[in-house]
Amino acid sequence: MPNLAPNVLHFARLLRAAGLPVGTDRAARAIEAVACAGVDDREGVRAALSCTLLSSHDDRALFEKRFSGRLRDPA
């Protein structure tokens, strides 16, 4: 999983650029969560990222839009 951290950081930056409050602490937790969930299961990756990067249910729609449209291959 050599590209895991850069890809998760890229996604965190996308969310931050869209206005979500995603700090480095959340991005670091997201990397750990995705590593635990594994990158072979897209729904597991989605769950790991949403649990660690979102702070409000109101942010879910924006998260889903970015996840579906721009997430790089985490493998």
HTML snippet that shows the backbone in 3Dmol.js (N, CA, C, O; Angstrom):
<script src="https://3Dmol.org/build/3Dmol-min.js"></script>
<div id="view" style="width:600px;height:400px;position:relative"></div>
<script>
const pdb = `
ATOM      1  N   MET A   1       0.805  -1.190   0.000  1.00  0.00           N
ATOM      2  CA  MET A   1       0.000   0.000   0.000  1.00  0.00           C
ATOM      3  C   MET A   1       0.857   1.266   0.000  1.00  0.00           C
ATOM      4  O   MET A   1       0.634   2.165   0.811  1.00  0.00           O
ATOM      5  N   PRO A   2       1.809   1.341  -0.880  1.00  0.00           N
ATOM      6  CA  PRO A   2       2.713   2.495  -0.865  1.00  0.00           C
ATOM      7  C   PRO A   2       2.038   3.819  -1.223  1.00  0.00           C
ATOM      8  O   PRO A   2       2.535   4.875  -0.831  1.00  0.00           O
ATOM      9  N   ASN A   3       0.937   3.798  -1.947  1.00  0.00           N
ATOM     10  CA  ASN A   3       0.258   5.034  -2.348  1.00  0.00           C
ATOM     11  C   ASN A   3      -0.875   5.420  -1.408  1.00  0.00           C
ATOM     12  O   ASN A   3      -1.580   6.397  -1.658  1.00  0.00           O
ATOM     13  N   LEU A   4      -1.055   4.678  -0.351  1.00  0.00           N
ATOM     14  CA  LEU A   4      -2.180   4.920   0.549  1.00  0.00           C
ATOM     15  C   LEU A   4      -2.147   6.326   1.132  1.00  0.00           C
ATOM     16  O   LEU A   4      -3.111   7.075   0.974  1.00  0.00           O
ATOM     17  N   ALA A   5      -1.083   6.693   1.791  1.00  0.00           N
ATOM     18  CA  ALA A   5      -1.026   8.004   2.452  1.00  0.00           C
ATOM     19  C   ALA A   5      -1.187   9.154   1.460  1.00  0.00           C
ATOM     20  O   ALA A   5      -1.989  10.052   1.717  1.00  0.00           O
ATOM     21  N   PRO A   6      -0.465   9.172   0.342  1.00  0.00           N
ATOM     22  CA  PRO A   6      -0.657  10.282  -0.601  1.00  0.00           C
ATOM     23  C   PRO A   6      -2.084  10.374  -1.137  1.00  0.00           C
ATOM     24  O   PRO A   6      -2.596  11.475  -1.343  1.00  0.00           O
ATOM     25  N   ASN A   7      -2.721   9.247  -1.361  1.00  0.00           N
ATOM     26  CA  ASN A   7      -4.085   9.268  -1.883  1.00  0.00           C
ATOM     27  C   ASN A   7      -5.091   9.748  -0.839  1.00  0.00           C
ATOM     28  O   ASN A   7      -6.003  10.510  -1.162  1.00  0.00           O
ATOM     29  N   VAL A   8      -4.933   9.312   0.396  1.00  0.00           N
ATOM     30  CA  VAL A   8      -5.833   9.780   1.450  1.00  0.00           C
ATOM     31  C   VAL A   8      -5.610  11.274   1.690  1.00  0.00           C
ATOM     32  O   VAL A   8      -6.573  12.017   1.877  1.00  0.00           O
ATOM     33  N   LEU A   9      -4.367  11.716   1.687  1.00  0.00           N
ATOM     34  CA  LEU A   9      -4.082  13.138   1.857  1.00  0.00           C
ATOM     35  C   LEU A   9      -4.665  13.960   0.716  1.00  0.00           C
ATOM     36  O   LEU A   9      -5.181  15.056   0.935  1.00  0.00           O
ATOM     37  N   HIS A  10      -4.584  13.437  -0.484  1.00  0.00           N
ATOM     38  CA  HIS A  10      -5.178  14.113  -1.644  1.00  0.00           C
ATOM     39  C   HIS A  10      -6.685  14.280  -1.433  1.00  0.00           C
ATOM     40  O   HIS A  10      -7.234  15.356  -1.671  1.00  0.00           O
ATOM     41  N   PHE A  11      -7.338  13.229  -0.993  1.00  0.00           N
ATOM     42  CA  PHE A  11      -8.772  13.288  -0.767  1.00  0.00           C
ATOM     43  C   PHE A  11      -9.101  14.274   0.354  1.00  0.00           C
ATOM     44  O   PHE A  11     -10.063  15.034   0.243  1.00  0.00           O
ATOM     45  N   ALA A  12      -8.326  14.269   1.416  1.00  0.00           N
ATOM     46  CA  ALA A  12      -8.543  15.207   2.519  1.00  0.00           C
ATOM     47  C   ALA A  12      -8.400  16.648   2.025  1.00  0.00           C
ATOM     48  O   ALA A  12      -9.167  17.525   2.422  1.00  0.00           O
ATOM     49  N   ARG A  13      -7.417  16.886   1.159  1.00  0.00           N
ATOM     50  CA  ARG A  13      -7.251  18.225   0.595  1.00  0.00           C
ATOM     51  C   ARG A  13      -8.437  18.630  -0.274  1.00  0.00           C
ATOM     52  O   ARG A  13      -8.843  19.792  -0.268  1.00  0.00           O
ATOM     53  N   LEU A  14      -8.992  17.681  -1.017  1.00  0.00           N
ATOM     54  CA  LEU A  14     -10.182  17.972  -1.823  1.00  0.00           C
ATOM     55  C   LEU A  14     -11.332  18.415  -0.930  1.00  0.00           C
ATOM     56  O   LEU A  14     -12.028  19.385  -1.231  1.00  0.00           O
ATOM     57  N   LEU A  15     -11.521  17.706   0.155  1.00  0.00           N
ATOM     58  CA  LEU A  15     -12.590  18.063   1.071  1.00  0.00           C
ATOM     59  C   LEU A  15     -12.333  19.426   1.715  1.00  0.00           C
ATOM     60  O   LEU A  15     -13.250  20.237   1.849  1.00  0.00           O
ATOM     61  N   ARG A  16     -11.096  19.672   2.108  1.00  0.00           N
ATOM     62  CA  ARG A  16     -10.745  20.953   2.721  1.00  0.00           C
ATOM     63  C   ARG A  16     -10.966  22.092   1.726  1.00  0.00           C
ATOM     64  O   ARG A  16     -11.493  23.144   2.088  1.00  0.00           O
ATOM     65  N   ALA A  17     -10.567  21.880   0.484  1.00  0.00           N
ATOM     66  CA  ALA A  17     -10.752  22.907  -0.547  1.00  0.00           C
ATOM     67  C   ALA A  17     -12.230  23.186  -0.807  1.00  0.00           C
ATOM     68  O   ALA A  17     -12.599  24.284  -1.224  1.00  0.00           O
ATOM     69  N   ALA A  18     -13.061  22.196  -0.559  1.00  0.00           N
ATOM     70  CA  ALA A  18     -14.504  22.355  -0.747  1.00  0.00           C
ATOM     71  C   ALA A  18     -15.166  23.003   0.468  1.00  0.00           C
ATOM     72  O   ALA A  18     -16.370  23.259   0.464  1.00  0.00           O
ATOM     73  N   GLY A  19     -14.374  23.266   1.506  1.00  0.00           N
ATOM     74  CA  GLY A  19     -14.899  23.965   2.665  1.00  0.00           C
ATOM     75  C   GLY A  19     -15.130  23.140   3.914  1.00  0.00           C
ATOM     76  O   GLY A  19     -15.599  23.669   4.922  1.00  0.00           O
ATOM     77  N   LEU A  20     -14.813  21.859   3.870  1.00  0.00           N
ATOM     78  CA  LEU A  20     -14.996  21.033   5.065  1.00  0.00           C
ATOM     79  C   LEU A  20     -13.813  21.213   6.014  1.00  0.00           C
ATOM     80  O   LEU A  20     -12.684  21.405   5.562  1.00  0.00           O
ATOM     81  N   PRO A  21     -14.058  21.155   7.317  1.00  0.00           N
ATOM     82  CA  PRO A  21     -12.980  21.345   8.295  1.00  0.00           C
ATOM     83  C   PRO A  21     -12.159  20.062   8.493  1.00  0.00           C
ATOM     84  O   PRO A  21     -12.347  19.343   9.474  1.00  0.00           O
ATOM     85  N   VAL A  22     -11.275  19.793   7.577  1.00  0.00           N
ATOM     86  CA  VAL A  22     -10.450  18.588   7.635  1.00  0.00           C
ATOM     87  C   VAL A  22      -9.010  18.996   7.927  1.00  0.00           C
ATOM     88  O   VAL A  22      -8.300  19.498   7.055  1.00  0.00           O
ATOM     89  N   GLY A  23      -8.596  18.772   9.168  1.00  0.00           N
ATOM     90  CA  GLY A  23      -7.241  19.108   9.572  1.00  0.00           C
ATOM     91  C   GLY A  23      -6.305  17.925   9.419  1.00  0.00           C
ATOM     92  O   GLY A  23      -6.724  16.824   9.059  1.00  0.00           O
ATOM     93  N   THR A  24      -5.047  18.163   9.694  1.00  0.00           N
ATOM     94  CA  THR A  24      -4.043  17.110   9.559  1.00  0.00           C
ATOM     95  C   THR A  24      -4.292  15.965  10.538  1.00  0.00           C
ATOM     96  O   THR A  24      -3.966  14.815  10.245  1.00  0.00           O
ATOM     97  N   ASP A  25      -4.869  16.276  11.702  1.00  0.00           N
ATOM     98  CA  ASP A  25      -5.155  15.216  12.665  1.00  0.00           C
ATOM     99  C   ASP A  25      -6.175  14.237  12.100  1.00  0.00           C
ATOM    100  O   ASP A  25      -6.027  13.025  12.258  1.00  0.00           O
ATOM    101  N   ARG A  26      -7.199  14.750  11.450  1.00  0.00           N
ATOM    102  CA  ARG A  26      -8.208  13.882  10.838  1.00  0.00           C
ATOM    103  C   ARG A  26      -7.619  13.098   9.666  1.00  0.00           C
ATOM    104  O   ARG A  26      -7.933  11.922   9.483  1.00  0.00           O
ATOM    105  N   ALA A  27      -6.778  13.741   8.887  1.00  0.00           N
ATOM    106  CA  ALA A  27      -6.154  13.059   7.749  1.00  0.00           C
ATOM    107  C   ALA A  27      -5.273  11.907   8.237  1.00  0.00           C
ATOM    108  O   ALA A  27      -5.265  10.835   7.632  1.00  0.00           O
ATOM    109  N   ALA A  28      -4.541  12.119   9.314  1.00  0.00           N
ATOM    110  CA  ALA A  28      -3.691  11.057   9.860  1.00  0.00           C
ATOM    111  C   ALA A  28      -4.539   9.885  10.356  1.00  0.00           C
ATOM    112  O   ALA A  28      -4.193   8.725  10.131  1.00  0.00           O
ATOM    113  N   ARG A  29      -5.649  10.191  11.031  1.00  0.00           N
ATOM    114  CA  ARG A  29      -6.550   9.115  11.479  1.00  0.00           C
ATOM    115  C   ARG A  29      -7.166   8.387  10.293  1.00  0.00           C
ATOM    116  O   ARG A  29      -7.379   7.175  10.347  1.00  0.00           O
ATOM    117  N   ALA A  30      -7.450   9.115   9.232  1.00  0.00           N
ATOM    118  CA  ALA A  30      -8.031   8.495   8.037  1.00  0.00           C
ATOM    119  C   ALA A  30      -7.050   7.505   7.405  1.00  0.00           C
ATOM    120  O   ALA A  30      -7.453   6.427   6.969  1.00  0.00           O
ATOM    121  N   ILE A  31      -5.790   7.859   7.356  1.00  0.00           N
ATOM    122  CA  ILE A  31      -4.769   6.947   6.815  1.00  0.00           C
ATOM    123  C   ILE A  31      -4.743   5.659   7.631  1.00  0.00           C
ATOM    124  O   ILE A  31      -4.729   4.564   7.068  1.00  0.00           O
ATOM    125  N   GLU A  32      -4.735   5.788   8.951  1.00  0.00           N
ATOM    126  CA  GLU A  32      -4.726   4.611   9.824  1.00  0.00           C
ATOM    127  C   GLU A  32      -5.992   3.774   9.635  1.00  0.00           C
ATOM    128  O   GLU A  32      -5.925   2.546   9.576  1.00  0.00           O
ATOM    129  N   ALA A  33      -7.137   4.436   9.542  1.00  0.00           N
ATOM    130  CA  ALA A  33      -8.403   3.720   9.400  1.00  0.00           C
ATOM    131  C   ALA A  33      -8.482   2.956   8.084  1.00  0.00           C
ATOM    132  O   ALA A  33      -8.937   1.813   8.054  1.00  0.00           O
ATOM    133  N   VAL A  34      -8.042   3.581   7.003  1.00  0.00           N
ATOM    134  CA  VAL A  34      -8.072   2.906   5.703  1.00  0.00           C
ATOM    135  C   VAL A  34      -7.079   1.746   5.691  1.00  0.00           C
ATOM    136  O   VAL A  34      -7.355   0.699   5.105  1.00  0.00           O
ATOM    137  N   ALA A  35      -5.937   1.926   6.329  1.00  0.00           N
ATOM    138  CA  ALA A  35      -4.962   0.827   6.410  1.00  0.00           C
ATOM    139  C   ALA A  35      -5.567  -0.363   7.155  1.00  0.00           C
ATOM    140  O   ALA A  35      -5.344  -1.512   6.775  1.00  0.00           O
ATOM    141  N   CYS A  36      -6.323  -0.095   8.201  1.00  0.00           N
ATOM    142  CA  CYS A  36      -6.972  -1.173   8.960  1.00  0.00           C
ATOM    143  C   CYS A  36      -8.104  -1.810   8.158  1.00  0.00           C
ATOM    144  O   CYS A  36      -8.270  -3.029   8.174  1.00  0.00           O
ATOM    145  N   ALA A  37      -8.874  -0.993   7.465  1.00  0.00           N
ATOM    146  CA  ALA A  37     -10.012  -1.505   6.693  1.00  0.00           C
ATOM    147  C   ALA A  37      -9.554  -2.271   5.458  1.00  0.00           C
ATOM    148  O   ALA A  37     -10.222  -3.206   5.016  1.00  0.00           O
ATOM    149  N   GLY A  38      -8.425  -1.875   4.909  1.00  0.00           N
ATOM    150  CA  GLY A  38      -7.935  -2.486   3.678  1.00  0.00           C
ATOM    151  C   GLY A  38      -8.443  -1.726   2.469  1.00  0.00           C
ATOM    152  O   GLY A  38      -9.531  -1.152   2.495  1.00  0.00           O
ATOM    153  N   VAL A  39      -7.660  -1.727   1.426  1.00  0.00           N
ATOM    154  CA  VAL A  39      -8.005  -0.942   0.244  1.00  0.00           C
ATOM    155  C   VAL A  39      -8.742  -1.753  -0.811  1.00  0.00           C
ATOM    156  O   VAL A  39      -9.126  -1.210  -1.847  1.00  0.00           O
ATOM    157  N   ASP A  40      -8.942  -3.017  -0.570  1.00  0.00           N
ATOM    158  CA  ASP A  40      -9.606  -3.863  -1.568  1.00  0.00           C
ATOM    159  C   ASP A  40     -11.122  -3.726  -1.548  1.00  0.00           C
ATOM    160  O   ASP A  40     -11.795  -4.127  -2.498  1.00  0.00           O
ATOM    161  N   ASP A  41     -11.654  -3.168  -0.488  1.00  0.00           N
ATOM    162  CA  ASP A  41     -13.097  -3.031  -0.328  1.00  0.00           C
ATOM    163  C   ASP A  41     -13.470  -1.559  -0.386  1.00  0.00           C
ATOM    164  O   ASP A  41     -13.261  -0.827   0.582  1.00  0.00           O
ATOM    165  N   ARG A  42     -14.020  -1.120  -1.510  1.00  0.00           N
ATOM    166  CA  ARG A  42     -14.349   0.297  -1.697  1.00  0.00           C
ATOM    167  C   ARG A  42     -15.304   0.807  -0.618  1.00  0.00           C
ATOM    168  O   ARG A  42     -15.154   1.935  -0.146  1.00  0.00           O
ATOM    169  N   GLU A  43     -16.272   0.002  -0.226  1.00  0.00           N
ATOM    170  CA  GLU A  43     -17.209   0.435   0.815  1.00  0.00           C
ATOM    171  C   GLU A  43     -16.516   0.545   2.169  1.00  0.00           C
ATOM    172  O   GLU A  43     -16.866   1.403   2.979  1.00  0.00           O
ATOM    173  N   GLY A  44     -15.548  -0.310   2.411  1.00  0.00           N
ATOM    174  CA  GLY A  44     -14.766  -0.202   3.640  1.00  0.00           C
ATOM    175  C   GLY A  44     -13.929   1.064   3.656  1.00  0.00           C
ATOM    176  O   GLY A  44     -13.800   1.717   4.693  1.00  0.00           O
ATOM    177  N   VAL A  45     -13.363   1.410   2.517  1.00  0.00           N
ATOM    178  CA  VAL A  45     -12.598   2.652   2.389  1.00  0.00           C
ATOM    179  C   VAL A  45     -13.529   3.842   2.608  1.00  0.00           C
ATOM    180  O   VAL A  45     -13.184   4.771   3.339  1.00  0.00           O
ATOM    181  N   ARG A  46     -14.693   3.821   1.988  1.00  0.00           N
ATOM    182  CA  ARG A  46     -15.675   4.907   2.148  1.00  0.00           C
ATOM    183  C   ARG A  46     -16.035   5.071   3.625  1.00  0.00           C
ATOM    184  O   ARG A  46     -16.062   6.190   4.137  1.00  0.00           O
ATOM    185  N   ALA A  47     -16.309   3.969   4.304  1.00  0.00           N
ATOM    186  CA  ALA A  47     -16.690   4.029   5.715  1.00  0.00           C
ATOM    187  C   ALA A  47     -15.549   4.566   6.575  1.00  0.00           C
ATOM    188  O   ALA A  47     -15.767   5.406   7.449  1.00  0.00           O
ATOM    189  N   ALA A  48     -14.339   4.082   6.328  1.00  0.00           N
ATOM    190  CA  ALA A  48     -13.185   4.539   7.104  1.00  0.00           C
ATOM    191  C   ALA A  48     -12.958   6.030   6.916  1.00  0.00           C
ATOM    192  O   ALA A  48     -12.689   6.749   7.879  1.00  0.00           O
ATOM    193  N   LEU A  49     -13.067   6.492   5.683  1.00  0.00           N
ATOM    194  CA  LEU A  49     -12.860   7.914   5.418  1.00  0.00           C
ATOM    195  C   LEU A  49     -13.969   8.770   6.009  1.00  0.00           C
ATOM    196  O   LEU A  49     -13.702   9.816   6.600  1.00  0.00           O
ATOM    197  N   SER A  50     -15.199   8.335   5.855  1.00  0.00           N
ATOM    198  CA  SER A  50     -16.299   9.155   6.370  1.00  0.00           C
ATOM    199  C   SER A  50     -16.270   9.227   7.894  1.00  0.00           C
ATOM    200  O   SER A  50     -16.567  10.274   8.468  1.00  0.00           O
ATOM    201  N   CYS A  51     -15.919   8.135   8.547  1.00  0.00           N
ATOM    202  CA  CYS A  51     -15.861   8.127  10.013  1.00  0.00           C
ATOM    203  C   CYS A  51     -14.770   9.041  10.559  1.00  0.00           C
ATOM    204  O   CYS A  51     -14.908   9.603  11.646  1.00  0.00           O
ATOM    205  N   THR A  52     -13.711   9.184   9.818  1.00  0.00           N
ATOM    206  CA  THR A  52     -12.583   9.961  10.316  1.00  0.00           C
ATOM    207  C   THR A  52     -12.544  11.390   9.787  1.00  0.00           C
ATOM    208  O   THR A  52     -12.005  12.272  10.456  1.00  0.00           O
ATOM    209  N   LEU A  53     -13.099  11.639   8.612  1.00  0.00           N
ATOM    210  CA  LEU A  53     -12.972  12.961   8.004  1.00  0.00           C
ATOM    211  C   LEU A  53     -14.194  13.859   8.186  1.00  0.00           C
ATOM    212  O   LEU A  53     -14.076  15.082   8.103  1.00  0.00           O
ATOM    213  N   LEU A  54     -15.354  13.276   8.432  1.00  0.00           N
ATOM    214  CA  LEU A  54     -16.557  14.088   8.568  1.00  0.00           C
ATOM    215  C   LEU A  54     -16.818  14.446  10.018  1.00  0.00           C
ATOM    216  O   LEU A  54     -16.642  13.622  10.916  1.00  0.00           O
ATOM    217  N   SER A  55     -17.237  15.675  10.237  1.00  0.00           N
ATOM    218  CA  SER A  55     -17.589  16.091  11.590  1.00  0.00           C
ATOM    219  C   SER A  55     -19.077  16.386  11.720  1.00  0.00           C
ATOM    220  O   SER A  55     -19.573  16.624  12.821  1.00  0.00           O
ATOM    221  N   SER A  56     -19.786  16.370  10.600  1.00  0.00           N
ATOM    222  CA  SER A  56     -21.213  16.681  10.618  1.00  0.00           C
ATOM    223  C   SER A  56     -21.941  15.875   9.551  1.00  0.00           C
ATOM    224  O   SER A  56     -21.417  15.656   8.459  1.00  0.00           O
ATOM    225  N   HIS A  57     -23.134  15.444   9.873  1.00  0.00           N
ATOM    226  CA  HIS A  57     -23.959  14.735   8.891  1.00  0.00           C
ATOM    227  C   HIS A  57     -24.255  15.633   7.685  1.00  0.00           C
ATOM    228  O   HIS A  57     -24.453  15.143   6.574  1.00  0.00           O
ATOM    229  N   ASP A  58     -24.283  16.928   7.910  1.00  0.00           N
ATOM    230  CA  ASP A  58     -24.547  17.882   6.834  1.00  0.00           C
ATOM    231  C   ASP A  58     -23.462  17.850   5.754  1.00  0.00           C
ATOM    232  O   ASP A  58     -23.697  18.286   4.627  1.00  0.00           O
ATOM    233  N   ASP A  59     -22.291  17.343   6.088  1.00  0.00           N
ATOM    234  CA  ASP A  59     -21.178  17.286   5.140  1.00  0.00           C
ATOM    235  C   ASP A  59     -21.199  16.031   4.271  1.00  0.00           C
ATOM    236  O   ASP A  59     -20.391  15.903   3.352  1.00  0.00           O
ATOM    237  N   ARG A  60     -22.112  15.107   4.553  1.00  0.00           N
ATOM    238  CA  ARG A  60     -22.151  13.809   3.865  1.00  0.00           C
ATOM    239  C   ARG A  60     -22.312  13.937   2.353  1.00  0.00           C
ATOM    240  O   ARG A  60     -21.613  13.253   1.605  1.00  0.00           O
ATOM    241  N   ALA A  61     -23.217  14.796   1.887  1.00  0.00           N
ATOM    242  CA  ALA A  61     -23.464  14.914   0.442  1.00  0.00           C
ATOM    243  C   ALA A  61     -22.213  15.368  -0.297  1.00  0.00           C
ATOM    244  O   ALA A  61     -21.897  14.845  -1.366  1.00  0.00           O
ATOM    245  N   LEU A  62     -21.506  16.327   0.261  1.00  0.00           N
ATOM    246  CA  LEU A  62     -20.276  16.792  -0.372  1.00  0.00           C
ATOM    247  C   LEU A  62     -19.218  15.695  -0.356  1.00  0.00           C
ATOM    248  O   LEU A  62     -18.504  15.499  -1.340  1.00  0.00           O
ATOM    249  N   PHE A  63     -19.121  14.986   0.757  1.00  0.00           N
ATOM    250  CA  PHE A  63     -18.185  13.857   0.852  1.00  0.00           C
ATOM    251  C   PHE A  63     -18.487  12.833  -0.239  1.00  0.00           C
ATOM    252  O   PHE A  63     -17.583  12.403  -0.955  1.00  0.00           O
ATOM    253  N   GLU A  64     -19.745  12.445  -0.367  1.00  0.00           N
ATOM    254  CA  GLU A  64     -20.121  11.432  -1.358  1.00  0.00           C
ATOM    255  C   GLU A  64     -19.815  11.889  -2.780  1.00  0.00           C
ATOM    256  O   GLU A  64     -19.351  11.101  -3.604  1.00  0.00           O
ATOM    257  N   LYS A  65     -20.073  13.144  -3.059  1.00  0.00           N
ATOM    258  CA  LYS A  65     -19.779  13.677  -4.395  1.00  0.00           C
ATOM    259  C   LYS A  65     -18.288  13.587  -4.696  1.00  0.00           C
ATOM    260  O   LYS A  65     -17.894  13.153  -5.778  1.00  0.00           O
ATOM    261  N   ARG A  66     -17.471  13.993  -3.748  1.00  0.00           N
ATOM    262  CA  ARG A  66     -16.016  13.957  -3.951  1.00  0.00           C
ATOM    263  C   ARG A  66     -15.503  12.513  -3.998  1.00  0.00           C
ATOM    264  O   ARG A  66     -14.631  12.183  -4.802  1.00  0.00           O
ATOM    265  N   PHE A  67     -16.048  11.665  -3.135  1.00  0.00           N
ATOM    266  CA  PHE A  67     -15.601  10.271  -3.099  1.00  0.00           C
ATOM    267  C   PHE A  67     -15.913   9.577  -4.419  1.00  0.00           C
ATOM    268  O   PHE A  67     -15.063   8.887  -4.982  1.00  0.00           O
ATOM    269  N   SER A  68     -17.113   9.759  -4.900  1.00  0.00           N
ATOM    270  CA  SER A  68     -17.533   9.083  -6.126  1.00  0.00           C
ATOM    271  C   SER A  68     -16.825   9.620  -7.360  1.00  0.00           C
ATOM    272  O   SER A  68     -16.557   8.867  -8.296  1.00  0.00           O
ATOM    273  N   GLY A  69     -16.524  10.897  -7.371  1.00  0.00           N
ATOM    274  CA  GLY A  69     -15.994  11.504  -8.574  1.00  0.00           C
ATOM    275  C   GLY A  69     -14.494  11.641  -8.667  1.00  0.00           C
ATOM    276  O   GLY A  69     -13.947  11.692  -9.769  1.00  0.00           O
ATOM    277  N   ARG A  70     -13.807  11.703  -7.522  1.00  0.00           N
ATOM    278  CA  ARG A  70     -12.407  12.073  -7.614  1.00  0.00           C
ATOM    279  C   ARG A  70     -11.433  11.256  -6.791  1.00  0.00           C
ATOM    280  O   ARG A  70     -10.232  11.523  -6.827  1.00  0.00           O
ATOM    281  N   LEU A  71     -11.901  10.290  -6.065  1.00  0.00           N
ATOM    282  CA  LEU A  71     -10.978   9.527  -5.241  1.00  0.00           C
ATOM    283  C   LEU A  71     -10.032   8.737  -6.136  1.00  0.00           C
ATOM    284  O   LEU A  71     -10.464   8.002  -7.024  1.00  0.00           O
ATOM    285  N   ARG A  72      -8.775   8.897  -5.896  1.00  0.00           N
ATOM    286  CA  ARG A  72      -7.767   8.124  -6.630  1.00  0.00           C
ATOM    287  C   ARG A  72      -7.785   6.688  -6.158  1.00  0.00           C
ATOM    288  O   ARG A  72      -8.237   6.392  -5.051  1.00  0.00           O
ATOM    289  N   ASP A  73      -7.296   5.805  -6.993  1.00  0.00           N
ATOM    290  CA  ASP A  73      -7.197   4.393  -6.632  1.00  0.00           C
ATOM    291  C   ASP A  73      -6.279   4.267  -5.423  1.00  0.00           C
ATOM    292  O   ASP A  73      -5.095   4.585  -5.525  1.00  0.00           O
ATOM    293  N   PRO A  74      -6.795   3.808  -4.272  1.00  0.00           N
ATOM    294  CA  PRO A  74      -5.991   3.776  -3.049  1.00  0.00           C
ATOM    295  C   PRO A  74      -4.966   2.663  -2.998  1.00  0.00           C
ATOM    296  O   PRO A  74      -4.195   2.601  -2.040  1.00  0.00           O
ATOM    297  N   ALA A  75      -4.920   1.796  -3.965  1.00  0.00           N
ATOM    298  CA  ALA A  75      -3.960   0.677  -3.930  1.00  0.00           C
ATOM    299  C   ALA A  75      -2.569   1.100  -4.314  1.00  0.00           C
ATOM    300  O   ALA A  75      -1.656   0.275  -4.331  1.00  0.00           O
TER     301      ALA A  75
END
`;
const viewer = $3Dmol.createViewer("view");
viewer.addModel(pdb, "pdb");
viewer.setStyle({}, {cartoon: {color: "spectrum"}});
viewer.zoomTo();
viewer.render();
</script>
